[in-house]
Every structure is written in C-alpha cells, then in structure tokens.
Amino acid sequence: MGIGASIFLIAIGAILTFAVHATLSGVSIQTIGVILMIAGALGLIVTLLVFAPRRRAAGTVVEDRVVDDRPVTY
C-alpha cells in the first residue's frame, strides 16, 4: 500500500466517521470509518518504514574512484 492509498483510506474513514449520518441495519458506518482510518494509518506507517531507508541510502557515497589522467611512462 502506498502513501496515496493510505491517505485515501484515512480520508474516506474520516468522512464516514464524522460526516455521514445515515443508518444501516446491523452495520455501524462510524465503526467502518474508524476501521478505515486505522488501516490507513497503519499502511502509512509501514510504507514509511519500508521506503525510508532506501531514500536515505540513495545519497550516500559508497566508494570514491580516483582516475589518474597522466600519461603512462615506461
């Protein structure tokens, strides 16, 4: 799950929890909204934990190469 999908789940969950006042028999729309917000938050945390080390390691120098452009003398 990416960052966009996680934010989408959080937004849909917040809409269902705080803005929808409809009722269904046997189903609580507010509970579904809270579950979606929790799933989105967990997805966002997991995504950041998985992809954060890759983003940090991309800027590090692993090995410096020294190129000697002087002509070879025998």
C-alpha positions as CSV (number, residue, x, y, z in Angstrom):
1,M,0.0,0.0,0.0
2,G,1.5,3.3,-1.0
3,I,1.3,6.7,0.6
4,G,-1.5,7.8,-1.6
5,A,-3.7,4.8,-0.9
6,S,-3.1,5.2,2.8
7,I,-4.1,8.9,2.8
8,F,-7.2,7.9,0.7
9,L,-8.3,5.4,3.3
10,I,-7.8,7.9,6.1
11,A,-9.9,10.5,4.2
12,I,-12.7,8.0,3.4
13,G,-12.7,6.8,7.0
14,A,-12.9,10.3,8.3
15,I,-15.8,11.1,6.0
16,L,-17.7,8.0,7.1
17,T,-17.0,8.7,10.8
18,F,-17.6,12.4,11.1
19,A,-19.8,13.4,8.1
20,V,-22.2,10.6,7.3
21,H,-25.3,10.3,9.5
22,A,-27.1,7.5,7.7
23,T,-28.0,4.3,9.4
24,L,-27.9,0.7,8.2
25,S,-29.4,-2.2,10.0
26,G,-26.7,-4.3,11.6
27,V,-23.8,-2.1,10.3
28,S,-22.3,0.9,12.0
29,I,-21.0,3.3,9.4
30,Q,-19.0,5.2,12.1
31,T,-17.2,1.9,13.1
32,I,-16.3,1.2,9.5
33,G,-14.9,4.7,9.2
34,V,-12.7,4.2,12.3
35,I,-11.5,0.9,10.9
36,L,-10.6,2.5,7.6
37,M,-8.7,5.3,9.4
38,I,-6.8,2.8,11.5
39,A,-5.9,0.7,8.4
40,G,-4.8,3.8,6.5
41,A,-2.6,4.9,9.4
42,L,-1.0,1.5,9.7
43,G,-0.4,1.4,6.0
44,L,1.2,4.8,6.1
45,I,3.5,3.8,8.9
46,V,4.5,0.6,7.2
47,T,5.1,2.4,3.9
48,L,7.3,5.0,5.6
49,L,9.3,2.4,7.5
50,V,9.9,0.3,4.4
51,F,10.8,3.1,2.0
52,A,12.6,5.4,4.3
53,P,15.9,3.5,4.4
54,R,16.0,3.4,0.6
55,R,15.6,7.2,0.4
56,R,18.3,7.8,3.0
57,A,20.8,5.4,1.4
58,A,20.4,6.9,-2.1
59,G,22.5,10.0,-1.3
60,T,25.5,8.2,0.4
61,V,28.8,7.6,-1.3
62,V,29.8,4.0,-1.1
63,E,33.2,4.2,-2.9
64,D,35.3,7.0,-4.3
65,R,37.1,6.3,-7.6
66,V,40.4,8.1,-8.3
67,V,41.1,8.5,-12.0
68,D,44.7,9.2,-13.0
69,D,44.8,11.1,-16.3
70,R,48.6,11.4,-16.5
71,P,50.2,9.6,-19.5
72,V,51.8,6.3,-18.7
73,T,55.6,6.3,-18.7
74,Y,57.5,3.0,-19.1
